[in-house]
Amino acid sequence: MENPVENAKRLAAFKAVDNHVVSGVIGIGSGSTVVYAVERLAQRVKEEGLEVICVPSSFQAKQLIIQHGLKLGDLEMHPELKVTIDGADESDQQLTLIKGGGGCLTQEKILASCAEEFIVIADYRQAFSFPLTNCGQSKILGRLYKTYRKASENLGEQWSKGIPIEVIPSAYRAVYQRIEKTLGGKSELRMSGSSKAGPVVTDNGNFILDWNFQGVMNWKEVEVTLNMIPGVVENGLFVGMARKAYFGMSDGTVMERAV
């Protein structure tokens, strides 16, 4: 029997690809849910004759594109994308996202910014809540989320690892001190764990700080403040970028949210 989380990821990814992908240049995000998006894209290319060029956001995404026999491109040749499909670590009701748990936040944000349409795919663990006071579908879905996991109205209620921030290695200590002084909270250098001594190194050769913030903030202001700190390459807040999200549910349905 298939893991319900993996099935939920597949449901969301397949529906997003079916609803938004046409022939053209497609941005391919990173992470476990994107695996199923590439799988479905390859099926449609074979069955329908779609002509797509895929631009990857990471080494992982590049390997997926190659493994499925899809045409590989890059932003130098194709700086304008029809759509980018990517996952998220957490989303609130306005589709403000935390991304970068896998360390590819900079390339992911670049692809999202280059696309006419940025579509998010995730499973029910990343779903936001609907107000339970609303009638109809909102009340039903609100109860459904509470069945599976505490619903998140604000960033940080489900994702507890903080906001990833890619930094120039020589500046990491100065950056995290500036973040804590300016915005509060606590910053930590992300370490590789038992498989490698030392910090995580991104595809760009940089380090990652994980900033554990406190309370609800104006996320657009925070995004700008972080990126204005010398030594910061990019941060994992995606504010006002996603236009639609698909959340696969464990009961076999897909919940959609547009802003």
N, C-alpha and C positions, 0 to 999 in steps of 0.2 A: 504494500500500500504506500502511495506516494506521500511524502511529507506535506502537510497542508500549507506550510509557508512557501515551499517551492512551487506548489500548484497555484497559490495565490499570485506569486511573481509571474508565472507563465501566463495566467489569465490577463493580468494588467498589461504585460508586454505585448501579447498578441493583439489585444484590442487597440492599443495605441498605434501599432504598426499598421493595422488594417484601416484605421480611421484617418491617419495623417500622412502616410508615406505614398508619394507618387514618384514617377520617374524624375530624377534630378540628383543633386548632391545632398547627402544626408550626413549629419553629425552623429557619431556613435559615442555615447558616454561610457562610463566605467562602472564596474560593480557586478554583483551577482544577478540582479534583475535584468541588466542589459544583455546578459548571455541569452536569455529567451527572446529578446527583441531581435538580435542578430539571427537567431534560429528561424524566427518567423519571416524575417526579411529575405533570407536565403530561399525559403519555401516559395514566397511570392515571386521572386526573380525567376525561379525554375518553372513555376506553374503558370504565371501570367505574363512573363516576358518583360517585367519591369527593367528599365535601364537606370541603374543607380551607381553613383560613385560614393564610397563611404570614407569619411574623414574621421580618424580615430582621435580620442582624447588621451590615450595612454598606451603603453606597451601592451597591456592586457587587451585593450580594444583592437589594436592592430593585429594581434594574433588571432582574435576571434574572426575578424574580417578575412584574413588569409585562410584560416581553417575552413571557412564556409565557402570559399571560392568566389568571394565578392570582389568587385573592383576597388582598389585602394587608391585614395587620393590624399592631398594635404592642403593646408590653407594657403600655401604659396601659390598653388595652381588654381585653387577654388576657394577664394576668400568669402564668398557669399553662399549660404546654405539654405535649402528649402526648409528643412526642419532638423532640429537636434532632439534626440531622445536620450534621456538619462535618468538615473535613479536619484534618491535623496536619503539622507540619514534621518531627517525630520522635516515636517511641514506644518505650518500653522494654517488657520482658516483663510488667510490672505495669500496663501501659497508662497510665503516667505520661507526659504529653505536653509537648512544647514547641510552642507556637503563637504566632502573631503576626508571622510573616515578612512577611505582607501588611499589617500595621499595624492589624488590627481586633481585637486580643486582648481589650480590655475588653468590647466588646459581645458577643463570642463567649463569654466566660466567663459573662456575665450570662445569655445564652440557655441555656447548658449547665446553669446552676444552677436555672433555672426549669422545666426539663423533667423529666418522670417518668423519661425514659430518654435518655441521651446516647450517640449512636452515632458512631463515627469511621470515615471512609472515606479510603483512601490507596492509592497504588501501592506496588510492591515496594521502591522506593527508601527508603521510610520504615519498612519492616518491621523488627521486632525478631527476634532469633534464638531458636530453641528449643535446649535443651541437647542436644548431639550424643550424649550418653551414654544418652539415653532410647531406647526401642525404637520401632518402627513409624513412624507419621507424623512424629514429631518428628525422627527421623534423616533421613528423606527430605527434609523441609522445610529442615532445617538445611543439607544439601548443596545444595539448590536455591538458598537465599539466597547461599551462598558463590559460586555460579555467576554471580550477577548483581552482587553488591556485598558488601563486607565487612559481616557481620551485626553488629548493635548490641545488646549486652547491657545497656549503660548509656547514659544520655543523654550526648550530645556526641561519640559515636564516629562518627556519620554527619553530623549537623547541626553545622557548624563556625562558624555565625554568632552563636552565643550565645543567651541568653535575652532576649527583648524585654521591655522595661519601659516602660510609658507614664507620662510624668511631666508635671507642670505646667511650662510653659516657663521661668518665672522661677527655678525650683528645680533645673534640670537639672544644673548644675555641683555644687551642694551634694549632690545625690542621688548622683551617680556617685562623688564622693569618699567619701561615707558607705558606699556599697556596697563599694568597694575596701578601705576600712579595716576593715569588719566581716566581709566574706566573702572577701576576696582577689580574685584575678582582675583583669580589665581591662574597663572600661566605655568605650563610644564612643557619641557622639551620631550617630544615623543621618542621613545626608545624602541629599538627593534625587537627586544625580547630575547628568548633563548636561542633563536636561530642565528643571531648575529650580535656581536658586541658593538655597543655604541648606538647612536641615534638613527632613526629612519632617514633615509636619503631619497628625495623625490626623483622622478624622471628628469627633472631639470637640474639635479645636483644640489638641491637646497635642503634645509631642515624644516621641520614642522613643529610649531608650538600649538598646544591645545589650551585654549583660554576658557576657563570655567567662570562664566559670568554670574551676576547676582540680580535676580528680578527681571521684570519686563522693561524693555528699553525701546527707544526709537531706533529701529534696526537700520534704517537708511542712514541716519546720522552716525551710528556705530560703524557701519561699513565704510563710510568716507573717512572717519577718524582713524580707523585701523590702517587704511591704505595710505594715509598721509604720514605715517611714522616711517622715517628713513630706515631701510633694511627690510621692510615688509614687501614681499613680492605680490601676494594676493591673499584674500581671506575667504573663508568658506560660507559667508552670508550671501545668498542670492535673493536680492530684494527687487520686486517688480519685474522679474525676468520670465518666470513661468506663467503661461496663459491657461494651461489645462493640466490636470493630474488624473491618473488612473490608479486606483487602489484595489488590488485583488483581495477579495475577502475569503475567509476560510470556508464559507458555505457555498463557494462556487460562483458567486456574483462578482461584478466589478463596479465599484462606486466611482463616479466621475465628479470632478470639481473644476469649475472654470471661474476666472476672475476677469 
